[in-house]
């Protein structure tokens, strides 16, 4: 964990615009690759993140596909009504609003509550001291001046994400409890939350307004509707029927890896296969899928993919999942589409597999 005295350098601050939001706010980013705290941050993330992944799986949303699977279970339990509302909200500036001392206390509380006295043989007080270094000794350069961060942590630090997740683990307890009491859905992806609601809309607004008072530094921006985007999926309540489709940000350009770029051939194949898998997984109806398939083909053509190459890879993709039949009969076969969709939904995504592997390591060499 000791920094390399020769290669070590201070972090540099820069800003990325959030072009998908009104007024285009910016996100502060620090280049911490060679920063003195990076090794400690990576080490803490490596030993603490598996515990979070293991203990908080019921309230965590890993990706759009995992959300769709969980909401399918919600529907199968008969909980989606024609009047059911969807709600999404995000926590403003999560990484930079953490009160450092409070975050350290919550980290120790989280580990203690889940029965840990040591993590990988390291006592909790030592874990706290290491985490304190990551938070309180973060120094960076901006416009030829040196600054020290006194609130929150850097978004570029791997451990800051885990610490922010644990911080919200405590904040959300009351909200999760109320949702559980009414058998409603609650899922969180870092600072973005999705909920279902079967009471009056005013009651939901009152709850969220109340939640805005639970912590001075945690402020919510929420939306309530029967049709909302969340992560990369659009969710609709169509008279009690769950409808899902891929979400395309209004500011997003139709860009994929250009066919003329100097990449291995398998890269272009993966672009097509991954796009089709997403389209099938996220499309709740055959019509939605066909619309998305047309969008995929148009995007590929705009990026220089030959039509013959697109058709060949489409055929190969469907052959691998169904049988050696042509692609054209498939697009008229709704039954086959749903069989294929169910098959894809049963398979974990790469990210889901990664989180599952992480969670499985939670109790290895811990006490």
Backbone torsions as a table, in degrees:
resi	resn	phi	psi	omega
1	UNK	NA	-11.1	-179.6
2	UNK	-68.5	133.4	178.1
3	UNK	-70.5	149.8	177.1
4	UNK	-76.6	115.8	-175.9
5	UNK	-63.2	-22.1	-179.0
6	UNK	-88.5	-45.2	-175.9
7	UNK	-87.1	-16.5	-174.6
8	UNK	-64.3	140.0	175.8
9	UNK	-150.1	158.4	-179.9
10	UNK	-69.0	151.5	177.0
11	UNK	-68.4	154.8	177.8
12	UNK	-118.3	132.4	-178.7
13	UNK	-92.8	134.0	171.8
14	UNK	-144.1	176.2	-173.8
15	UNK	-130.0	137.3	174.3
16	UNK	-109.2	128.3	178.8
17	UNK	-73.5	140.9	174.2
18	UNK	-93.6	84.1	-172.0
19	UNK	-68.6	-15.5	-179.2
20	UNK	-85.6	-2.5	-178.4
21	UNK	-111.4	156.0	179.2
22	UNK	-61.9	144.4	178.4
23	UNK	65.4	1.2	176.7
24	UNK	48.0	71.5	173.7
25	UNK	-69.3	170.8	-179.9
26	UNK	-117.6	153.0	177.4
27	UNK	-109.6	122.7	178.5
28	UNK	-73.4	129.1	179.9
29	UNK	-125.0	138.5	175.0
30	UNK	-114.4	132.8	172.8
31	UNK	-82.3	100.9	-173.2
32	UNK	-111.4	15.6	-173.8
33	UNK	-55.0	-42.6	-177.7
34	UNK	-107.5	15.1	-177.6
35	UNK	-70.2	153.3	-177.9
36	UNK	-60.4	-30.8	-175.6
37	UNK	-88.5	-5.0	-171.1
38	UNK	-61.8	-44.4	-178.3
39	UNK	-63.3	-39.8	178.2
40	UNK	-66.4	-43.1	179.2
41	UNK	-59.8	-46.9	-180.0
42	UNK	-63.4	-39.7	179.5
43	UNK	-64.1	-47.4	-180.0
44	UNK	-63.3	-40.6	178.6
45	UNK	-63.0	-39.1	-178.6
46	UNK	-64.2	-33.8	-176.3
47	UNK	-98.1	-22.1	-177.0
48	UNK	-96.6	-37.3	-176.8
49	UNK	-57.6	-41.8	178.0
50	UNK	-57.9	-34.4	179.1
51	UNK	-66.7	-43.7	177.3
52	UNK	-63.0	-46.2	-179.5
53	UNK	-59.1	-35.5	-178.5
54	UNK	-76.2	-45.4	-171.9
55	UNK	-84.6	-18.4	-173.8
56	UNK	-118.7	24.4	-175.6
57	UNK	-66.0	-31.0	-175.5
58	UNK	-70.0	-26.2	-179.1
59	UNK	-107.7	1.6	-178.3
60	UNK	-98.4	136.0	172.7
61	UNK	-105.9	120.7	-173.9
62	UNK	-82.3	-44.9	179.3
63	UNK	-160.4	-178.1	-178.0
64	UNK	-61.3	-38.0	-179.6
65	UNK	-64.9	-40.2	178.9
66	UNK	-66.9	-34.7	177.0
67	UNK	-64.8	-43.9	179.1
68	UNK	-60.2	-43.0	179.8
69	UNK	-63.4	-41.8	179.7
70	UNK	-68.2	-37.3	179.2
71	UNK	-72.3	-28.7	173.8
72	UNK	-62.2	-39.0	176.5
73	UNK	-65.9	-38.3	176.5
74	UNK	-59.8	-43.1	178.9
75	UNK	-66.8	-44.0	-178.2
76	UNK	-63.0	-24.4	176.8
77	UNK	-83.8	2.9	177.3
78	UNK	74.9	24.7	-174.8
79	UNK	-93.1	-17.5	179.1
80	UNK	-84.5	115.4	-179.8
81	UNK	-108.0	163.9	175.4
82	UNK	-58.7	-23.9	-178.0
83	UNK	-96.5	-2.2	-177.6
84	UNK	-61.0	132.0	178.2
85	UNK	-100.8	149.3	171.5
86	UNK	-106.1	147.2	178.8
87	UNK	-138.2	132.7	172.2
88	UNK	-124.9	143.6	172.6
89	UNK	-150.7	153.3	177.3
90	UNK	-125.4	153.2	-179.1
91	UNK	-93.8	121.2	-175.3
92	UNK	-68.1	129.7	171.8
93	UNK	52.3	48.9	-174.1
94	UNK	-54.5	-49.0	-172.8
95	UNK	-66.2	-36.5	-174.1
96	UNK	-94.3	1.1	-179.2
97	UNK	-101.5	-5.2	-177.0
98	UNK	-63.3	128.0	170.3
99	UNK	-75.8	119.0	-167.5
100	UNK	-60.3	-48.7	-178.3
101	UNK	-65.1	-40.5	178.2
102	UNK	-64.8	-40.4	179.0
103	UNK	-62.0	-39.7	178.4
104	UNK	-66.0	-40.2	177.9
105	UNK	-64.3	-41.4	-179.6
106	UNK	-67.6	-35.4	176.2
107	UNK	-58.0	-49.4	179.6
108	UNK	-64.7	-40.5	178.4
109	UNK	-61.4	-43.6	179.7
110	UNK	-58.5	-47.0	-179.4
111	UNK	-67.4	-40.1	-179.8
112	UNK	-66.2	-44.3	-179.4
113	UNK	-59.5	-34.6	-178.4
114	UNK	-93.0	16.1	168.6
115	UNK	87.1	16.1	-178.0
116	UNK	-96.5	129.7	171.3
117	UNK	-105.2	-26.9	176.1
118	UNK	-140.8	153.1	173.9
119	UNK	-124.5	116.5	-175.3
120	UNK	54.3	37.8	178.3
121	UNK	80.9	1.3	-178.0
122	UNK	-99.3	122.7	179.1
123	UNK	-60.5	154.7	-176.4
124	UNK	-62.9	-33.1	179.5
125	UNK	-67.3	-32.6	176.2
126	UNK	-71.7	-37.6	175.2
127	UNK	-58.9	-43.5	-179.5
128	UNK	-63.1	-40.8	-179.5
129	UNK	-66.0	-39.8	177.8
130	UNK	-65.1	-43.1	178.5
131	UNK	-63.5	-35.1	178.7
132	UNK	-63.2	-37.3	177.7
133	UNK	-63.0	-43.8	-179.4
134	UNK	-61.1	-42.4	-177.4
135	UNK	-78.2	-49.4	-167.3
136	UNK	-91.5	-12.6	-179.5
137	UNK	-110.6	24.9	179.0
138	UNK	-83.2	110.2	-178.9
139	UNK	-118.1	136.8	-177.2
140	UNK	-143.5	165.8	-179.7
141	UNK	-108.8	135.9	172.9
142	UNK	-144.6	122.2	-179.0
143	UNK	50.4	49.6	174.0
144	UNK	65.8	17.5	174.8
145	UNK	-120.6	149.7	-179.0
146	UNK	-101.5	130.7	-178.9
147	UNK	-124.9	154.6	173.4
148	UNK	-120.3	129.4	-177.9
149	UNK	-77.7	127.7	-177.7
150	UNK	-116.0	-6.4	177.9
151	UNK	-135.4	128.0	178.9
152	UNK	72.9	-161.9	179.7
153	UNK	-139.7	169.0	-179.0
154	UNK	-76.0	136.5	180.0
155	UNK	-65.5	-19.7	-178.3
156	UNK	-83.4	-9.1	-179.8
157	UNK	-86.1	126.2	-177.4
158	UNK	-60.4	-36.4	-178.0
159	UNK	-73.6	-25.4	179.0
160	UNK	-60.0	-39.1	177.8
161	UNK	-61.1	-47.5	179.5
162	UNK	-63.6	-41.9	179.7
163	UNK	-65.4	-40.0	177.5
164	UNK	-63.8	-40.5	176.9
165	UNK	-60.7	-42.1	-180.0
166	UNK	-69.5	-37.1	177.0
167	UNK	-59.6	-46.0	-179.8
168	UNK	-72.3	-26.0	174.6
169	UNK	-52.4	-42.1	179.8
170	UNK	-76.9	-43.2	-177.5
171	UNK	-60.5	-38.2	-172.3
172	UNK	-82.4	-3.2	-173.6
173	UNK	-53.7	-46.9	-178.3
174	UNK	-65.6	-39.3	179.3
175	UNK	-66.1	-44.5	178.1
176	UNK	-63.0	-41.5	179.7
177	UNK	-60.4	-44.8	-179.1
178	UNK	-66.6	-37.6	177.5
179	UNK	-67.3	-40.7	178.1
180	UNK	-63.4	-38.9	-178.9
181	UNK	-63.2	-28.2	-179.2
182	UNK	-108.2	15.2	179.7
183	UNK	53.5	33.0	177.4
184	UNK	-94.2	162.4	-176.7
185	UNK	-88.0	140.8	173.8
186	UNK	-139.2	124.5	177.4
187	UNK	-141.3	136.2	-177.5
188	UNK	-125.2	133.9	170.2
189	UNK	-117.5	97.3	-177.5
190	UNK	56.9	-99.8	-177.9
191	UNK	-109.5	12.1	177.6
192	UNK	-113.7	131.3	-175.8
193	UNK	-125.0	140.1	174.7
194	UNK	-122.6	134.5	-180.0
195	UNK	-137.3	153.8	169.1
196	UNK	-105.0	160.6	-175.9
197	UNK	-152.7	130.3	-179.3
198	UNK	-121.0	19.0	174.4
199	UNK	-111.6	-167.7	-179.9
200	UNK	-65.4	145.5	179.4
201	UNK	-60.9	-35.5	179.5
202	UNK	-62.0	-38.4	179.1
203	UNK	-63.8	-36.8	177.9
204	UNK	-67.8	-43.6	177.9
205	UNK	-62.1	-39.7	178.4
206	UNK	-62.6	-41.1	179.3
207	UNK	-63.4	-45.3	-178.6
208	UNK	-68.9	-36.4	175.8
209	UNK	-65.2	-36.8	176.1
210	UNK	-66.3	-42.7	179.6
211	UNK	-60.7	-28.2	178.4
212	UNK	-68.2	-11.2	-179.8
213	UNK	-103.7	-3.4	-174.3
214	UNK	-70.2	-27.0	-179.5
215	UNK	-146.5	133.2	-175.5
216	UNK	-62.3	-24.0	-175.9
217	UNK	-103.3	-3.5	-179.4
218	UNK	-107.2	111.3	-179.5
219	UNK	-123.0	135.7	-174.4
220	UNK	-105.0	146.7	169.6
221	UNK	-121.7	113.1	-171.2
222	UNK	-119.0	158.0	174.1
223	UNK	-133.1	140.8	179.9
224	UNK	-128.1	128.4	-179.5
225	UNK	-170.4	175.4	172.1
226	UNK	-95.2	0.5	176.5
227	UNK	-142.2	114.4	-177.3
228	UNK	-144.8	144.0	169.9
229	UNK	-84.9	144.5	174.2
230	UNK	-146.3	126.1	-171.7
231	UNK	55.3	-120.3	-178.6
232	UNK	-111.3	25.9	-179.3
233	UNK	-130.3	142.6	172.5
234	UNK	-100.4	127.5	-178.2
235	UNK	-112.3	133.8	180.0
236	UNK	-132.4	141.9	169.8
237	UNK	-103.1	96.5	-179.5
238	UNK	-93.7	85.2	177.9
239	UNK	55.5	42.4	177.6
240	UNK	91.5	4.6	177.4
241	UNK	-113.7	127.9	-179.3
242	UNK	-77.5	123.6	177.1
243	UNK	-117.8	133.3	-179.7
244	UNK	-132.4	150.2	176.5
245	UNK	-157.5	165.1	177.5
246	UNK	-67.9	140.4	178.7
247	UNK	-97.5	125.5	175.7
248	UNK	-110.8	115.4	179.7
249	UNK	-60.9	138.1	-178.5
250	UNK	-56.3	-30.2	-177.5
251	UNK	-90.0	-4.6	-176.6
252	UNK	-72.0	138.2	177.1
253	UNK	-91.8	149.1	179.6
254	UNK	-74.5	72.5	-173.2
255	UNK	-121.0	132.5	167.0
256	UNK	-134.6	178.3	178.8
257	UNK	-57.0	118.1	-178.2
258	UNK	-60.8	143.1	-177.1
259	UNK	-66.5	-24.9	-178.6
260	UNK	-85.7	-2.6	-178.5
261	UNK	-71.7	160.4	-175.9
262	UNK	-87.6	68.4	178.3
263	UNK	-119.5	155.0	174.5
264	UNK	-59.0	152.3	-175.6
265	UNK	-58.4	-36.0	-177.1
266	UNK	-63.8	-21.5	177.5
267	UNK	-62.3	-44.1	-179.0
268	UNK	-69.5	-35.5	176.2
269	UNK	-63.6	-44.9	-179.7
270	UNK	-62.8	-36.3	178.2
271	UNK	-58.1	-46.0	-178.3
272	UNK	-69.3	-48.1	-177.0
273	UNK	-64.1	-42.0	179.2
274	UNK	-64.7	-41.0	179.3
275	UNK	-62.9	-42.6	179.4
276	UNK	-66.8	-40.9	179.2
277	UNK	-62.7	-41.6	176.9
278	UNK	-62.3	-45.1	-177.1
279	UNK	-61.1	-43.6	-179.2
280	UNK	-68.8	-46.0	-177.8
281	UNK	-61.8	-41.0	-173.2
282	UNK	-87.8	-15.7	-176.8
283	UNK	-89.2	118.1	-177.1
284	UNK	-82.1	-14.7	177.9
285	UNK	-132.9	162.2	179.4
286	UNK	-65.0	-38.6	179.5
287	UNK	-64.4	-42.5	178.5
288	UNK	-61.4	-41.6	179.0
289	UNK	-62.1	-44.8	-178.7
290	UNK	-63.0	-37.0	175.6
291	UNK	-64.1	-41.8	179.9
292	UNK	-68.4	-36.8	178.9
293	UNK	-62.6	-39.5	176.7
294	UNK	-64.8	-38.6	177.8
295	UNK	-63.9	-40.9	178.8
296	UNK	-62.3	-47.5	-177.6
297	UNK	-63.2	-42.4	179.4
298	UNK	-62.5	-42.6	178.6
299	UNK	-61.7	-43.1	179.4
300	UNK	-63.9	-42.6	179.0
301	UNK	-62.9	-40.3	179.3
302	UNK	-64.7	-23.6	-179.8
303	UNK	-101.3	19.4	170.1
304	UNK	86.1	9.4	179.4
305	UNK	-75.3	127.4	178.0
306	UNK	-64.4	143.0	-179.1
307	UNK	-59.2	-39.0	-179.5
308	UNK	-64.7	-38.0	178.5
309	UNK	-66.8	-41.3	178.7
310	UNK	-60.7	-49.2	-178.0
311	UNK	-63.1	-40.4	-179.5
312	UNK	-62.8	-44.6	-178.7
313	UNK	-71.6	-32.6	175.2
314	UNK	-62.8	-45.6	178.7
315	UNK	-60.0	-45.4	-179.0
316	UNK	-62.1	-41.5	-179.8
317	UNK	-59.4	-48.7	-177.4
318	UNK	-72.8	-31.9	175.9
319	UNK	-60.3	-38.7	-178.4
320	UNK	-65.3	-27.7	-177.3
321	UNK	-99.6	-25.9	-174.5
322	UNK	-116.6	-90.0	-178.9
323	UNK	-160.4	165.0	-178.4
324	UNK	-70.7	66.4	174.5
325	UNK	-117.8	163.7	-175.9
326	UNK	-69.8	160.8	-179.7
327	UNK	-70.5	-34.8	-174.6
328	UNK	-61.0	-46.1	176.7
329	UNK	-60.1	-32.6	-176.9
330	UNK	-62.4	-40.3	-173.9
331	UNK	-69.0	-8.7	175.8
332	UNK	-105.9	8.5	-173.4
333	UNK	-114.3	94.8	-177.0
334	UNK	-67.1	-37.8	-178.6
335	UNK	-62.1	-44.0	179.4
336	UNK	-64.7	-36.3	177.9
337	UNK	-58.5	-47.4	-178.0
338	UNK	-68.3	-35.0	176.0
339	UNK	-62.4	-42.6	-179.6
340	UNK	-68.9	-39.4	179.5
341	UNK	-62.9	-45.3	179.1
342	UNK	-61.6	-37.4	179.4
343	UNK	-64.8	-42.5	179.7
344	UNK	-68.9	-38.1	179.5
345	UNK	-65.6	-28.9	179.3
346	UNK	-74.1	-22.2	-178.9
347	UNK	-86.4	131.7	177.8
348	UNK	-69.1	142.8	172.7
349	UNK	-72.6	168.4	178.8
350	UNK	-57.9	-41.2	-179.2
351	UNK	-68.0	-39.6	177.8
352	UNK	-63.2	-40.4	177.8
353	UNK	-64.8	-39.4	179.6
354	UNK	-63.5	-44.3	180.0
355	UNK	-68.1	-39.6	178.7
356	UNK	-62.5	-41.1	177.9
357	UNK	-65.0	-40.3	177.9
358	UNK	-62.5	-47.3	-178.1
359	UNK	-62.0	-33.2	-179.0
360	UNK	-67.3	-18.2	-178.6
361	UNK	-92.8	4.5	-172.4
362	UNK	-61.4	-34.4	-173.7
363	UNK	-108.8	12.5	179.0
364	UNK	-81.7	120.2	179.2
365	UNK	60.0	28.2	174.7
366	UNK	-114.3	158.0	179.5
367	UNK	-149.8	NA	NA
